Amino acid sequence: MRISQAIGGTDTGRKRRHNEDAFVCEPPLFAIADGMGGAQAGEVASQLAAAALTESHTSSGGEDRVAELIQEANRRVHDRASTDATTSGMGTTMTIALVAPDGMVAFGHVGDSRAYLLREARLEQVTDDHTLVAELVRRGELSAADAELHPQRSVITRALGTDPDVDVDTFSIQAQEGDVFLLCSDGLSSMVDGETIERLVEENRSNLRQAAKSLIQAANRGGGEDNITAVLFELQEGEAAPADEPTREHVLAVDRVADDEDTLHPEDGVTPPPVERPVSDTMIVPMHQIEAALAQQDRTEAEPPQAGLGRRLLALTVIVALIVVIVVLVWWGLAR
């Protein structure tokens, strides 16, 4: 299998002045990192993570290798956060795809940046979001529709940089002829629904540069509330010839694909943010804390409060009294 097209693009969005997203588009390695933290710490975290990949010069290795890459990225972010007070508490998501010559695509994933597969005109999300609402949906305690509007949808349960080690999801997909893979930050997936992403990629599958541009424009039209990044690549049958291999200049040609978008146009009705960089609205809550809270919730639901027990006893007393009255009336009527 060969990588016939590969493209990556990023945009600040309509409501941010700085871009905390970073991406890697260096076939056969692709990645997305969405940083978070106060001041410019989010940018530092995502750039450190991306640099760990680009400096690795990785060309093979499968799931073990992508896990190693993410652990190395985590180490760099954590070390910086631990030694530089200005970046304390920073973190970043990371989603990696590494393509093997036989068409096996190995993924490594931490956080809520996503990977999608477009196969035979159907789009499928292949990663699981590491977020509070996604966990509630998986537990059956929240519907997918309600999750989109949940006030805590920005709470993620895993990120690089918060601990010396990070739990990495890894899996592999055997690619087929014409498969298109999309890696994106939540600035795209939260602004554009799955059906629209599917349609835009399918319509532009012969020109992934245009697909990336269309996706970012759609996210901006949807509100552009966060930074928007998309990396796309297509696999075709056959071995790559040197002339066919995407060059660095080609894959980074759309580093700023939405220059023709008015990021803060007066007609948008959006008040420009202050010059000072706001603190990221994404929160990191470790999964063990989420599990403890959910377990406590389960225990609370299993053990009704005393007030509820009292109400049930009162109701039972009333029912018993009514039965006694009915029995007495029936006996009195028969006695007559």
Backbone torsions as a table, in degrees:
resi	resn	phi	psi	omega
1	MET	NA	146.4	178.4
2	ARG	-127.9	153.0	176.4
3	ILE	-86.0	107.8	-174.8
4	SER	-86.3	-28.6	176.7
5	GLN	-143.0	147.1	175.3
6	ALA	-154.7	131.1	-176.3
7	ILE	-150.4	148.5	175.7
8	GLY	-140.0	140.3	179.6
9	GLY	-145.1	151.3	179.3
10	THR	-144.3	152.0	179.4
11	ASP	-146.2	146.6	-177.8
12	THR	-67.6	-27.6	-175.0
13	GLY	92.9	-177.7	-174.4
14	ARG	-92.1	-14.3	-172.6
15	LYS	-122.1	3.8	179.1
16	ARG	-118.9	146.6	176.6
17	ARG	-97.1	-16.2	-179.2
18	HIS	-125.4	155.1	-179.0
19	ASN	-109.1	114.1	178.8
20	GLU	-91.6	-0.2	178.0
21	ASP	-86.2	150.8	170.3
22	ALA	-140.9	153.8	177.6
23	PHE	-142.0	159.0	175.0
24	VAL	-123.6	127.6	178.1
25	CYS	-136.8	73.4	-177.6
26	GLU	-128.7	83.3	-175.8
27	PRO	-46.1	133.4	11.6
28	PRO	-94.1	17.6	-176.5
29	LEU	-109.7	131.2	179.3
30	PHE	-135.0	146.0	-179.1
31	ALA	-160.7	158.0	174.7
32	ILE	-129.2	138.8	173.1
33	ALA	-136.2	128.2	-179.0
34	ASP	-118.7	105.2	-174.6
35	GLY	-80.8	160.5	178.0
36	MET	-148.0	151.6	-180.0
37	GLY	144.3	166.3	-179.6
38	GLY	-75.4	172.5	-179.3
39	ALA	48.5	-127.0	178.2
40	GLN	-106.6	20.1	-176.0
41	ALA	-63.4	-35.0	179.5
42	GLY	-61.5	-41.5	177.1
43	GLU	-64.0	-40.8	179.9
44	VAL	-61.7	-46.1	-177.5
45	ALA	-61.6	-48.9	-177.2
46	SER	-67.2	-37.8	179.6
47	GLN	-68.6	-39.0	176.7
48	LEU	-61.8	-43.9	-179.5
49	ALA	-63.9	-43.8	179.4
50	ALA	-64.9	-39.3	179.7
51	ALA	-63.4	-34.8	178.3
52	ALA	-60.4	-32.0	179.7
53	LEU	-79.7	-47.6	-176.6
54	THR	-64.7	-30.1	-179.8
55	GLU	-80.9	-9.8	-178.2
56	SER	-79.4	-24.6	-177.5
57	HIS	53.0	40.9	-177.4
58	THR	-75.3	134.8	177.0
59	SER	-126.6	-7.7	179.2
60	SER	-163.6	176.0	175.1
61	GLY	136.9	-19.6	176.7
62	GLY	68.5	-154.4	-173.4
63	GLU	-63.7	-39.2	179.1
64	ASP	-60.5	-40.3	-177.9
65	ARG	-69.1	-42.3	-179.5
66	VAL	-66.5	-33.7	176.1
67	ALA	-65.0	-41.7	177.8
68	GLU	-62.2	-41.8	-179.8
69	LEU	-62.2	-43.3	-179.8
70	ILE	-67.7	-38.0	177.6
71	GLN	-63.8	-39.2	177.6
72	GLU	-66.5	-41.8	176.7
73	ALA	-61.9	-42.0	178.3
74	ASN	-60.9	-42.6	-179.3
75	ARG	-60.8	-43.0	-178.8
76	ARG	-65.1	-43.2	-179.7
77	VAL	-67.4	-44.0	-179.0
78	HIS	-64.9	-42.1	179.2
79	ASP	-61.6	-42.3	179.9
80	ARG	-66.9	-43.2	-179.6
81	ALA	-65.3	-29.4	-177.9
82	SER	-81.6	-20.3	-175.2
83	THR	-113.0	-10.8	-178.6
84	ASP	-121.3	109.3	-175.7
85	ALA	-60.5	-28.4	-178.3
86	THR	-72.0	-15.7	179.7
87	THR	-116.1	12.1	-178.8
88	SER	-58.2	133.0	178.6
89	GLY	85.4	0.3	-179.3
90	MET	-72.4	161.9	178.3
91	GLY	-162.8	176.5	177.9
92	THR	-156.9	149.9	169.5
93	THR	-79.8	167.1	171.4
94	MET	-158.4	130.9	174.0
95	THR	-130.7	124.7	-174.8
96	ILE	-120.0	144.0	169.2
97	ALA	-129.3	129.7	179.4
98	LEU	-125.0	118.7	-174.0
99	VAL	-95.8	127.1	176.7
100	ALA	-91.6	157.8	-179.3
101	PRO	-57.9	-27.5	-179.9
102	ASP	-84.5	4.6	178.1
103	GLY	89.9	2.8	175.4
104	MET	-78.7	125.0	-178.9
105	VAL	-107.1	116.2	179.6
106	ALA	-95.3	133.8	-179.2
107	PHE	-115.8	145.1	168.6
108	GLY	-128.7	139.2	-168.9
109	HIS	-148.0	131.3	173.7
110	VAL	-143.7	123.5	176.2
111	GLY	104.9	-153.0	-175.3
112	ASP	-117.2	9.7	166.6
113	SER	-70.1	149.7	-169.2
114	ARG	-119.6	159.5	169.2
115	ALA	-123.1	134.6	178.4
116	TYR	-123.6	155.5	173.4
117	LEU	-125.3	125.3	172.8
118	LEU	-102.6	112.4	-179.5
119	ARG	-132.9	125.6	-179.6
120	GLU	51.6	47.2	174.7
121	ALA	67.1	12.9	177.9
122	ARG	-119.0	131.9	-178.1
123	LEU	-97.7	134.0	178.5
124	GLU	-131.4	130.9	172.8
125	GLN	-77.9	124.4	-174.8
126	VAL	-104.7	-8.4	175.8
127	THR	-106.5	155.4	173.9
128	ASP	-101.9	130.5	178.4
129	ASP	-67.0	133.7	174.8
130	HIS	-94.8	73.5	-178.5
131	THR	-133.1	162.8	178.4
132	LEU	-61.5	-48.2	-176.3
133	VAL	-67.2	-34.9	177.6
134	ALA	-64.8	-38.3	177.5
135	GLU	-65.2	-39.6	178.4
136	LEU	-65.7	-36.9	177.2
137	VAL	-65.8	-43.5	179.5
138	ARG	-63.7	-30.8	178.4
139	ARG	-81.4	-5.3	-179.3
140	GLY	78.9	15.2	-177.8
141	GLU	-97.8	-2.4	-179.3
142	LEU	-152.0	138.2	178.3
143	SER	-81.0	158.4	178.8
144	ALA	-61.6	-36.7	179.5
145	ALA	-66.0	-44.0	179.1
146	ASP	-67.1	-30.7	-179.0
147	ALA	-62.4	-34.1	-178.6
148	GLU	-65.8	-23.4	-177.5
149	LEU	-111.4	2.6	-175.6
150	HIS	-64.2	134.8	-178.3
151	PRO	-64.2	-17.3	-179.7
152	GLN	-108.8	27.1	-178.2
153	ARG	-69.1	-14.4	179.0
154	SER	-90.0	2.1	179.8
155	VAL	-84.5	115.8	177.7
156	ILE	-105.0	151.1	-173.7
157	THR	-103.0	-9.1	176.5
158	ARG	-142.6	140.6	175.7
159	ALA	-158.3	155.6	174.9
160	LEU	-77.2	141.0	171.8
161	GLY	102.7	-15.4	-176.3
162	THR	-84.6	-21.8	179.8
163	ASP	-140.1	161.5	179.4
164	PRO	-60.7	-30.7	177.2
165	ASP	-126.4	155.3	-179.3
166	VAL	-132.6	145.1	178.4
167	ASP	-83.0	118.7	-174.5
168	VAL	-109.4	129.4	170.2
169	ASP	-81.7	129.1	175.2
170	THR	-129.9	145.2	176.7
171	PHE	-163.6	167.4	-179.4
172	SER	-131.7	150.3	177.0
173	ILE	-129.6	130.0	175.0
174	GLN	-81.0	114.8	-176.9
175	ALA	-72.9	153.2	174.9
176	GLN	-119.4	164.5	179.2
177	GLU	-51.2	125.0	175.5
178	GLY	84.8	2.1	177.9
179	ASP	-61.9	137.8	173.9
180	VAL	-119.1	128.2	178.4
181	PHE	-108.3	141.6	178.7
182	LEU	-127.0	126.0	168.8
183	LEU	-108.6	136.2	-178.2
184	CYS	-150.9	155.2	173.6
185	SER	-83.2	167.1	-177.6
186	ASP	-71.2	-10.0	173.2
187	GLY	-64.8	-21.4	172.9
188	LEU	-92.3	-52.9	-173.3
189	SER	-66.7	-24.4	179.2
190	SER	-86.0	-15.2	-178.1
191	MET	-103.7	-21.2	-175.7
192	VAL	-127.4	126.8	-178.2
193	ASP	-73.3	162.2	-175.5
194	GLY	-58.5	-39.0	-178.9
195	GLU	-64.1	-38.3	179.7
196	THR	-70.5	-41.3	176.4
197	ILE	-58.6	-46.3	179.4
198	GLU	-57.2	-47.6	-176.9
199	ARG	-64.5	-44.4	-176.5
200	LEU	-67.3	-38.7	179.2
201	VAL	-71.1	-42.3	-179.8
202	GLU	-64.0	-42.3	-179.6
203	GLU	-64.6	-28.8	-174.7
204	ASN	-116.4	25.1	-175.1
205	ARG	-65.3	-24.2	177.8
206	SER	-80.3	-11.5	180.0
207	ASN	-141.9	85.5	-175.5
208	LEU	-68.1	-21.2	173.7
209	ARG	-61.3	-44.9	178.3
210	GLN	-68.6	-35.0	178.0
211	ALA	-61.5	-45.7	178.6
212	ALA	-61.1	-44.1	179.6
213	LYS	-62.7	-43.5	-179.0
214	SER	-65.1	-39.0	179.2
215	LEU	-64.5	-44.0	-178.6
216	ILE	-68.2	-39.3	176.9
217	GLN	-63.3	-39.4	179.4
218	ALA	-64.2	-40.0	178.5
219	ALA	-65.1	-38.1	176.9
220	ASN	-67.7	-40.1	177.1
221	ARG	-65.4	-30.1	178.8
222	GLY	-76.6	-5.5	178.8
223	GLY	138.8	-30.7	178.2
224	GLY	53.4	42.2	-173.5
225	GLU	-74.5	-12.7	-178.7
226	ASP	-141.7	171.6	173.6
227	ASN	-62.7	148.0	-173.7
228	ILE	-126.0	124.1	179.7
229	THR	-138.1	138.3	178.5
230	ALA	-139.6	135.1	173.9
231	VAL	-125.7	126.8	-178.9
232	LEU	-127.3	144.4	172.6
233	PHE	-148.9	149.5	-177.3
234	GLU	-120.0	143.6	177.9
235	LEU	-115.1	137.9	177.8
236	GLN	-130.4	158.9	177.4
237	GLU	-66.1	148.9	176.6
238	GLY	110.8	165.7	178.2
239	GLU	-93.5	142.5	-179.3
240	ALA	-74.0	131.2	171.9
241	ALA	-91.5	153.5	-179.0
242	PRO	-51.8	-38.1	-178.8
243	ALA	-71.1	-21.4	-178.0
244	ASP	-87.1	-16.4	-174.1
245	GLU	-70.0	130.3	177.9
246	PRO	-60.9	136.0	178.5
247	THR	-89.3	163.6	178.6
248	ARG	-58.7	-41.4	-179.3
249	GLU	-63.2	-36.5	-179.1
250	HIS	-68.5	-47.8	-173.0
251	VAL	-73.6	-20.5	178.0
252	LEU	-101.8	9.4	-175.9
253	ALA	-64.0	-24.0	-178.3
254	VAL	-113.0	37.4	176.8
255	ASP	-54.0	-28.4	177.1
256	ARG	-130.9	73.9	-170.9
257	VAL	-73.2	-20.0	-171.9
258	ALA	-106.9	35.8	179.0
259	ASP	-59.8	-25.6	179.7
260	ASP	-86.4	2.1	174.2
261	GLU	-86.5	133.8	174.7
262	ASP	-82.3	96.3	-172.3
263	THR	-58.5	-40.0	177.7
264	LEU	-130.1	68.9	-179.0
265	HIS	-79.8	137.5	-179.8
266	PRO	-55.5	-31.4	-178.0
267	GLU	-72.5	-13.6	178.9
268	ASP	-70.4	-18.5	-177.0
269	GLY	69.4	22.9	-178.9
270	VAL	-103.4	125.3	177.1
271	THR	-74.4	124.1	-179.3
272	PRO	-59.4	142.4	179.4
273	PRO	-72.1	163.4	177.8
274	PRO	-65.4	162.0	-179.0
275	VAL	-63.3	-37.5	178.9
276	GLU	-63.6	141.0	-179.2
277	ARG	-74.1	125.0	178.6
278	PRO	-73.3	157.8	174.7
279	VAL	-69.5	139.2	-179.7
280	SER	-57.7	140.8	179.8
281	ASP	-83.8	0.7	176.9
282	THR	-85.6	132.7	178.5
283	MET	-112.4	145.6	176.8
284	ILE	-109.3	117.6	175.9
285	VAL	-123.5	113.5	-177.8
286	PRO	-53.7	147.2	-176.2
287	MET	-60.8	-33.7	-178.6
288	HIS	-65.2	-30.5	176.0
289	GLN	-72.3	-38.2	176.8
290	ILE	-62.3	-46.9	-179.3
291	GLU	-61.9	-38.4	178.9
292	ALA	-64.8	-41.5	179.8
293	ALA	-66.4	-41.6	179.5
294	LEU	-67.0	-37.3	178.2
295	ALA	-64.9	-40.3	177.6
296	GLN	-64.1	-38.5	177.3
297	GLN	-62.2	-42.9	178.7
298	ASP	-61.8	-41.3	179.3
299	ARG	-65.6	-38.9	179.8
300	THR	-64.1	-41.2	180.0
301	GLU	-69.8	-30.5	-179.1
302	ALA	-78.1	-20.7	-178.7
303	GLU	-117.0	94.0	-176.3
304	PRO	-60.8	147.5	178.5
305	PRO	-66.9	159.0	-177.5
306	GLN	-61.3	-32.1	179.8
307	ALA	-61.7	-41.0	179.0
308	GLY	-66.2	-38.0	177.8
309	LEU	-63.5	-40.3	179.2
310	GLY	-63.3	-40.6	179.6
311	ARG	-64.5	-39.2	179.3
312	ARG	-67.1	-38.0	177.5
313	LEU	-64.6	-41.2	178.6
314	LEU	-62.6	-44.0	179.7
315	ALA	-62.8	-40.4	179.0
316	LEU	-63.8	-39.4	178.6
317	THR	-62.6	-43.8	179.9
318	VAL	-62.8	-42.8	-179.8
319	ILE	-62.4	-44.9	178.9
320	VAL	-61.2	-42.2	179.5
321	ALA	-62.0	-41.9	178.8
322	LEU	-63.6	-41.1	178.7
323	ILE	-62.1	-42.4	178.4
324	VAL	-60.7	-45.3	180.0
325	VAL	-61.4	-43.6	-179.5
326	ILE	-63.6	-43.1	178.7
327	VAL	-60.9	-43.7	179.8
328	VAL	-62.7	-43.0	-179.9
329	LEU	-64.7	-42.5	178.9
330	VAL	-63.4	-45.1	179.2
331	TRP	-60.6	-41.6	-178.7
332	TRP	-64.9	-41.1	179.7
333	GLY	-65.2	-39.4	179.7
334	LEU	-70.5	-33.5	-179.6
335	ALA	-66.7	-28.9	179.8
336	ARG	-74.7	NA	NA
